[in-house]
Amino acid sequence: MRIGLDGMPLAQPKTGVGTYTLELASALAGLAPREIFELVSPLPYQGSILAAPRPANLHLVYSKPTVLGRHWWTIGMPSYIRRHSLELFHGTNYEVPLRASGPSVITIHDLSLLLHSNTHDARAVRRARMRLPLMTRKATCVITPSEQVCGEVCEHLQVHPDKVFAIPLAPGSNFVRLSTDKTIECRRRLGIADDFLLFVGTVEPRKNLSTLLRAFEWVVRSTELRPSLVVAGQMGWKPDQFISQLRKSAVRDLVHLAGYVSDDDLRALYSSCRIFIYPSIYEGFGLPPLEAMACGAAVIASRVPSVAEANGHAVRLIDPHDVDELAQGIVELLTDDSLRQSLSAAALQHASNFSWRHTAAATLEVYAQAIKLKTP
């Protein structure tokens, strides 16, 4: 059986959806060695993706589009499916071929474009409002990363619950705890001090970095604690408000914008931070907290449904709009070694319950269901 997956998330620096796409495809290929899995993209892959080891039955296909094929989802991808006899296509990033007749599965990671439209570019919001209902109607089955998003898809896109399956994500196998001495080279190269707080994610309004900065300012102003704050992630849509706020901040010299960092460097930062902080106002799952937990970090995260669902009691949950609660959480974990170590131990235990193999096994069951539903 030949199964296609959307490879376009791997044609740009790897973020959350790219991580999902690559980890899932690799785990699927490892779990089903007799099947052929093809990541298909009309854009060239990142060099790091091409160089990475992968199972022999996982192929990276760069399908350079023709003039007509530049309409990828209406012409290019359906044509590829027909020519290469794919038995199923999985759109890992909100899109499936609109004119293909075979079974398809779509992953809807979250509905932030619809439910938190003020945190996104207006053109992206208009496109989502038009295309998401089309895509979910076209797909044979829908996968979401959490029960929360599953419910949102059913409610806001009018999708029947029997068609939607919640399958949690997992930290990559490379995210394991490193000893402090193994993180020194990374921190020195990036110019990061020994005592630091960490945020990982795209710099955009939804990630709520303005609240994190205000809480950090309170900690520095009101206590003798002087950690640095490291923000690791590329600039997204409309980061200007946070950047402007940072430039005016009295603690700006303690804030380190690390930019996009590799998974190896992330592992070192997760393993050596005093606290990992994730104050996002909305997530479909929230993978960085789980990656941090797999590396033994004590985590403070937003008390929003999907994040709470994914991370349970192994993190310190806070109201993402409450600066004081976040600041107090930071102070408590920085000053109470026993509490921080207890949270770290709980984090390691909780993260061990997740694996991409489990995610892939559940996804294969959805594939079988989609093929069954499309079989006359």
C-alpha positions as CSV (number, residue, x, y, z in Angstrom):
1,M,0.0,0.0,0.0
2,R,1.2,3.5,-0.9
3,I,0.3,6.3,1.5
4,G,1.0,10.0,0.8
5,L,1.5,12.7,3.4
6,D,1.8,16.4,2.9
7,G,5.5,17.3,2.9
8,M,5.1,21.0,2.6
9,P,5.6,21.7,6.3
10,L,9.2,20.4,5.8
11,A,10.0,22.9,3.1
12,Q,10.6,25.6,5.7
13,P,12.4,25.7,9.1
14,K,10.7,23.0,11.2
15,T,8.2,24.3,13.7
16,G,5.3,22.5,15.4
17,V,3.5,21.2,12.3
18,G,6.8,20.3,10.7
19,T,7.7,18.3,13.8
20,Y,4.4,16.5,13.7
21,T,4.7,15.7,10.0
22,L,8.2,14.3,10.2
23,E,7.9,12.4,13.5
24,L,4.6,10.9,12.5
25,A,5.8,9.8,9.0
26,S,8.9,8.3,10.5
27,A,7.0,6.4,13.2
28,L,4.4,5.2,10.6
29,A,7.1,3.8,8.4
30,G,8.8,2.1,11.3
31,L,5.5,0.6,12.5
32,A,4.4,-0.6,9.1
33,P,7.6,-1.7,7.2
34,R,5.7,-3.4,4.4
35,E,3.9,-0.2,3.4
36,I,5.3,2.7,1.4
37,F,5.0,6.2,2.8
38,E,5.6,9.3,0.7
39,L,6.0,12.8,1.9
40,V,5.1,14.8,-1.1
41,S,5.8,18.6,-1.6
42,P,5.7,21.0,-4.5
43,L,8.5,22.9,-2.7
44,P,12.1,21.7,-2.1
45,Y,12.8,20.3,1.3
46,Q,15.1,21.8,3.8
47,G,18.6,20.5,3.7
48,S,18.5,19.3,7.3
49,I,15.4,17.2,6.4
50,L,17.1,15.6,3.4
51,A,20.2,14.8,5.4
52,A,18.4,13.2,8.4
53,P,18.2,9.4,8.6
54,R,14.8,7.9,7.9
55,P,13.3,4.4,7.3
56,A,13.9,2.9,3.9
57,N,10.1,2.8,3.2
58,L,9.7,6.6,3.8
59,H,10.4,8.6,0.7
60,L,10.8,12.4,0.4
61,V,9.2,13.4,-2.9
62,Y,9.8,16.8,-4.4
63,S,7.1,17.1,-7.1
64,K,8.0,20.2,-9.0
65,P,4.7,21.5,-10.3
66,T,3.9,22.3,-13.9
67,V,2.2,25.6,-14.8
68,L,-1.3,24.0,-14.1
69,G,0.1,22.0,-11.2
70,R,0.9,25.2,-9.3
71,H,-2.7,25.0,-8.2
72,W,-1.4,22.4,-5.9
73,W,-4.5,21.3,-3.9
74,T,-6.9,21.4,-6.9
75,I,-4.7,20.1,-9.7
76,G,-1.1,19.2,-8.7
77,M,-1.7,16.9,-5.8
78,P,-4.8,15.1,-7.2
79,S,-2.7,14.5,-10.4
80,Y,0.1,13.1,-8.3
81,I,-2.2,10.8,-6.4
82,R,-3.7,9.4,-9.7
83,R,-0.3,8.9,-11.4
84,H,1.3,7.2,-8.5
85,S,-1.7,5.2,-7.3
86,L,-1.7,6.4,-3.7
87,E,-4.4,4.5,-1.7
88,L,-4.7,7.3,0.9
89,F,-3.5,10.8,1.4
90,H,-3.0,12.5,4.8
91,G,-3.0,16.2,4.9
92,T,-0.9,17.0,8.0
93,N,-1.4,20.7,7.8
94,Y,-5.1,21.6,7.4
95,E,-5.3,20.8,3.6
96,V,-6.3,17.8,1.5
97,P,-6.7,17.5,-2.3
98,L,-10.1,18.9,-3.3
99,R,-10.5,16.9,-6.5
100,A,-9.1,13.5,-5.5
101,S,-11.6,10.7,-5.3
102,G,-9.8,8.4,-2.9
103,P,-9.8,8.3,0.9
104,S,-8.1,11.2,2.7
105,V,-7.4,12.2,6.3
106,I,-6.8,15.7,7.5
107,T,-5.2,16.9,10.7
108,I,-6.7,20.1,12.2
109,H,-4.1,21.1,14.8
110,D,-6.2,24.0,16.3
111,L,-8.9,26.5,15.4
112,S,-7.0,29.6,16.5
113,L,-7.6,31.2,13.1
114,L,-11.3,31.1,13.8
115,L,-11.5,31.3,17.6
116,H,-8.7,33.8,18.1
117,S,-8.7,35.6,14.8
118,N,-7.3,38.9,16.3
119,T,-4.0,37.1,16.8
120,H,-3.5,36.3,13.1
121,D,-3.1,38.1,9.8
122,A,-6.5,39.1,8.3
123,R,-5.8,37.4,5.0
124,A,-5.0,34.1,6.8
125,V,-8.2,34.4,8.7
126,R,-10.3,35.0,5.6
127,R,-8.7,32.0,3.9
128,A,-9.3,29.7,6.9
129,R,-12.9,30.8,7.1
130,M,-13.4,29.8,3.5
131,R,-11.2,26.7,3.3
132,L,-11.5,24.9,6.6
133,P,-15.1,24.0,6.2
134,L,-14.4,22.8,2.6
135,M,-11.4,20.7,3.7
136,T,-13.1,19.0,6.6
137,R,-16.1,18.1,4.4
138,K,-13.8,16.7,1.7
139,A,-11.7,14.6,4.1
140,T,-12.9,11.1,4.9
141,C,-11.7,11.4,8.5
142,V,-10.3,14.2,10.7
143,I,-7.5,13.9,13.3
144,T,-7.1,16.5,16.1
145,P,-4.3,16.5,18.7
146,S,-6.7,16.8,21.7
147,E,-10.3,16.1,22.8
148,Q,-10.7,19.9,23.2
149,V,-10.0,20.6,19.5
150,C,-12.1,17.6,18.6
151,G,-15.1,19.2,20.2
152,E,-14.3,22.6,18.6
153,V,-14.1,21.0,15.1
154,C,-17.5,19.3,15.6
155,E,-19.1,22.5,17.0
156,H,-17.6,25.2,14.7
157,L,-17.2,23.3,11.5
158,Q,-20.3,21.1,11.9
159,V,-18.4,17.9,11.5
160,H,-20.1,14.7,12.7
161,P,-18.3,13.3,15.8
162,D,-18.0,9.8,14.3
163,K,-15.6,11.4,11.7
164,V,-13.2,13.0,14.2
165,F,-10.5,11.3,16.2
166,A,-8.3,12.8,18.9
167,I,-4.8,11.5,18.9
168,P,-2.2,13.2,21.2
169,L,1.3,14.2,20.0
170,A,4.6,13.2,21.7
171,P,8.0,14.6,22.3
172,G,10.7,13.4,19.9
173,S,12.9,10.6,21.0
174,N,15.9,13.0,20.9
175,F,14.3,15.0,23.8
176,V,15.9,13.4,26.8
177,R,17.5,14.9,29.9
178,L,21.1,16.0,29.5
179,S,23.5,16.4,32.4
180,T,24.5,20.1,33.0
181,D,28.1,19.6,31.7
182,K,26.6,18.4,28.3
183,T,24.7,21.7,28.0
184,I,27.6,24.1,28.6
185,E,28.8,24.2,25.0
186,C,25.4,25.1,23.6
187,R,24.7,27.8,26.2
188,R,28.2,29.4,25.7
189,R,27.7,29.4,21.9
190,L,24.3,31.0,22.2
191,G,25.5,33.4,24.9
192,I,23.1,32.2,27.5
193,A,23.9,32.5,31.2
194,D,23.7,29.5,33.6
195,D,20.6,30.8,35.5
196,F,17.7,31.3,33.0
197,L,14.0,30.9,32.4
198,L,13.0,29.6,29.0
199,F,10.1,30.1,26.5
200,V,10.1,28.2,23.2
201,G,7.7,29.1,20.3
202,T,7.0,31.5,17.5
203,V,7.0,35.1,18.6
204,E,3.4,36.1,17.8
205,P,0.5,37.6,19.8
206,R,-1.1,34.2,20.6
207,K,2.0,33.1,22.6
208,N,1.3,35.9,25.1
209,L,4.9,37.0,25.5
210,S,3.8,40.5,26.7
211,T,2.3,38.9,29.8
212,L,5.5,36.9,30.4
213,L,7.6,40.0,30.1
214,R,5.5,41.9,32.6
215,A,5.7,39.0,35.0
216,F,9.4,38.8,34.6
217,E,9.7,42.6,35.2
218,W,7.8,42.1,38.5
219,V,10.2,39.3,39.6
220,V,13.3,41.4,38.9
221,R,11.7,44.6,40.4
222,S,10.3,43.0,43.5
223,T,12.8,40.4,44.5
224,E,16.6,39.9,44.5
225,L,16.3,37.1,41.9
226,R,18.2,37.9,38.7
227,P,17.7,35.1,36.2
228,S,17.7,35.8,32.5
229,L,14.8,35.1,30.2
230,V,15.5,33.2,27.0
231,V,13.0,33.4,24.1
232,A,13.8,30.7,21.6
233,G,11.8,30.9,18.3
234,Q,11.5,32.6,15.0
235,M,9.5,35.9,14.5
236,G,6.0,35.2,13.4
237,W,3.1,37.5,12.6
238,K,3.0,40.9,14.2
239,P,5.8,40.6,16.8
240,D,6.1,44.4,16.9
241,Q,4.1,44.9,20.1
242,F,6.3,42.5,22.1
243,I,9.6,43.8,20.6
244,S,8.5,47.4,21.3
245,Q,7.6,46.5,24.9
246,L,10.9,44.8,25.3
247,R,12.9,47.8,24.0
248,K,11.3,50.0,26.6
249,S,11.6,47.5,29.4
250,A,14.0,48.1,32.4
251,V,14.9,44.4,32.2
252,R,15.7,44.3,28.5
253,D,19.3,43.5,29.2
254,L,18.2,40.3,30.9
255,V,16.1,39.1,28.0
256,H,17.9,37.0,25.3
257,L,16.2,36.5,21.9
258,A,17.8,33.4,20.7
259,G,15.9,33.1,17.5
260,Y,15.2,29.7,15.8
261,V,17.3,27.0,17.4
262,S,17.9,23.4,16.4
263,D,16.4,20.4,18.2
264,D,19.9,19.5,19.6
265,D,20.2,23.0,21.1
266,L,16.6,22.9,22.3
267,R,17.3,19.7,24.2
268,A,20.3,21.4,25.9
269,L,18.1,24.5,26.8
270,Y,15.2,22.4,28.1
271,S,17.6,20.3,30.2
272,S,19.4,23.3,31.8
273,C,16.7,25.9,32.3
274,R,15.5,26.7,35.8
275,I,11.9,26.9,34.6
276,F,10.2,26.4,31.3
277,I,7.3,28.9,30.8
278,Y,4.5,28.6,28.3
279,P,1.8,31.3,28.8
280,S,0.0,30.9,25.4
281,I,-3.7,32.0,25.4
282,Y,-4.7,29.2,23.1
283,E,-3.2,25.9,21.8
284,G,-4.4,22.8,20.1
285,F,-2.0,20.7,22.1
286,G,1.1,22.6,23.1
287,L,4.1,20.4,22.2
288,P,6.9,22.5,23.7
289,P,5.8,21.9,27.3
290,L,5.9,18.2,26.8
291,E,9.3,18.4,25.1
292,A,10.6,20.4,28.1
293,M,9.1,17.8,30.5
294,A,10.8,15.0,28.7
295,C,14.1,16.8,29.4
296,G,13.2,17.2,33.1
297,A,12.2,20.8,33.1
298,A,9.8,22.2,35.7
299,V,7.0,23.8,33.7
300,I,4.6,26.7,34.2
301,A,1.9,26.7,31.5
302,S,-1.4,28.3,30.8
303,R,-4.6,27.0,32.4
304,V,-6.3,26.6,29.0
305,P,-8.2,23.4,28.1
306,S,-5.8,21.7,25.6
307,V,-2.6,22.5,27.5
308,A,-4.2,21.2,30.8
309,E,-5.5,18.1,28.9
310,A,-2.0,17.3,27.6
311,N,0.0,18.0,30.7
312,G,-2.3,17.1,33.6
313,H,-0.9,17.7,37.1
314,A,2.7,17.5,36.1
315,V,2.9,21.3,35.4
316,R,2.1,24.4,37.4
317,L,-1.0,25.9,35.6
318,I,-1.6,29.6,35.7
319,D,-4.2,32.0,34.2
320,P,-2.5,33.4,31.1
321,H,-4.0,36.8,31.6
322,D,-2.9,37.1,35.3
323,V,0.5,38.7,35.5
324,D,0.6,38.4,39.3
325,E,-0.2,34.7,39.3
326,L,2.6,34.0,36.7
327,A,5.1,36.1,38.6
328,Q,4.3,34.4,41.9
329,G,4.7,31.0,40.2
330,I,8.1,32.0,38.9
331,V,9.3,33.2,42.3
332,E,8.0,30.1,44.1
333,L,9.8,27.7,41.8
334,L,13.0,29.7,41.8
335,T,13.2,29.9,45.6
336,D,11.9,26.4,46.5
337,D,14.3,23.8,45.2
338,S,12.2,20.9,46.6
339,L,9.1,22.1,44.8
340,R,11.0,22.5,41.6
341,Q,12.6,19.1,41.8
342,S,9.3,17.5,42.6
343,L,7.7,19.1,39.5
344,S,10.7,18.0,37.4
345,A,10.3,14.4,38.5
346,A,6.5,14.5,37.8
347,A,7.3,16.0,34.4
348,L,9.7,13.2,33.4
349,Q,7.1,10.5,34.5
350,H,4.3,12.2,32.7
351,A,6.2,12.7,29.4
352,S,7.2,9.0,29.4
353,N,3.5,8.2,28.8
354,F,3.7,9.7,25.3
355,S,5.4,8.3,22.2
356,W,5.2,8.8,18.4
357,R,4.9,5.1,18.1
358,H,1.6,5.3,20.0
359,T,0.5,8.3,17.9
360,A,1.4,6.4,14.7
361,A,-0.5,3.3,15.8
362,A,-3.7,5.3,16.4
363,T,-3.2,7.1,13.1
364,L,-3.0,3.8,11.2
365,E,-6.3,2.8,12.8
366,V,-7.8,6.0,11.4
367,Y,-6.3,5.2,7.9
368,A,-8.0,1.8,8.0
369,Q,-11.3,3.4,9.0
370,A,-11.0,6.0,6.1
371,I,-10.2,3.3,3.6
372,K,-13.1,1.2,4.9
373,L,-15.5,4.1,4.6
374,K,-14.4,4.8,1.0
375,T,-14.6,1.1,-0.1
376,P,-17.8,0.4,-2.1
